[in-house]
Amino acid sequence: MPPGWARHACCWMAWPCREDGFYDIEAARNAHVLVAREIARREPVRMIAHTDGQGTLLTTEDVVLDERRNPGLSRTDAEEVLRAYLGVEKVIWLSAALEHDNTGGHVDTLACFVAPGVVAALSCADPGDPQFEPLRENVSRLVAAETAAGRRLEVVEISQPERRLDDDGHRISASYINFYIANGAVIVPGFDDPHDEPARETLTRLFPEREVVQLPTTELARLAGNIHCITQQQPLA
């Protein structure tokens, strides 16, 4: 499986159709349209979730080893399956860290390869935030990890947005890591938050040859997902 930044043949997306799956399906559809239009400026979008391209995979224990998803699956067994299906040699395990995340801890809200050996990771600067310690633990795991080639990772931290609640009083799982790498651009979540611009600037530095476009996607975050969750690149053959 090539890395996300390899040239794409197209992008696949799924149109929101189940009203019970969204707080506001029309607002979610509007967010999908914004994302699709921006990606379509660079590559075809066909409307209908993890590597560095060099043998290293990031994932979370909470998802892959969840008894409800994969009953009885051990870490060793999981790594064998991931190696067989994705051709990876090394799996780096992170842990779910977001306070309210109905995905159970998908890795694309926490950390992402932006180049071989370089990972962007969500972090928190407020020790009083419930997400502070779990996010710090994930960063520590990444700093201590090695790639399949035996190299230590360069970890670039991107601070999370400020804490916000949805209509049910649950924390919105907002993360700047949940971006999409399109041909010639990176489409990044925005939350009308003071941390939006610093996140955009960091990603601009990490992707110097691509245009970084930030879009308002709070409605997607209310469902514990974002741009990366509603897109899937198809590598160019």
Sequence and secondary structure as in RCSB ss.txt:
>XXXX:A:sequence
MPPGWARHACCWMAWPCREDGFYDIEAARNAHVLVAREIARREPVRMIAHTDGQGTLLTTEDVVLDERRNPGLSR
TDAEEVLRAYLGVEKVIWLSAALEHDNTGGHVDTLACFVAPGVVAALSCADPGDPQFEPLRENVSRLVAAETAAG
RRLEVVEISQPERRLDDDGHRISASYINFYIANGAVIVPGFDDPHDEPARETLTRLFPEREVVQLPTTELARLAG
NIHCITQQQPLA
>XXXX:A:secstr
   TTS EEEEEE     GGG SSHHHHHHHHHHHHHHHHTTS EEE     SSSEEEEEHHHHT TTTSTT  H
HHHHHHHHHHH  SEEEEE    SS TTS  GGGTEEEEETTEEEEEE   TTSTTHHHHHHHHHHHHH B TTS
 B EEEEEE     B TTS B    TT  EEETTEEEEEE SSTTHHHHHHHHHHH TTSEEEEEE HHHHTTT 
 GGGG EEEE  
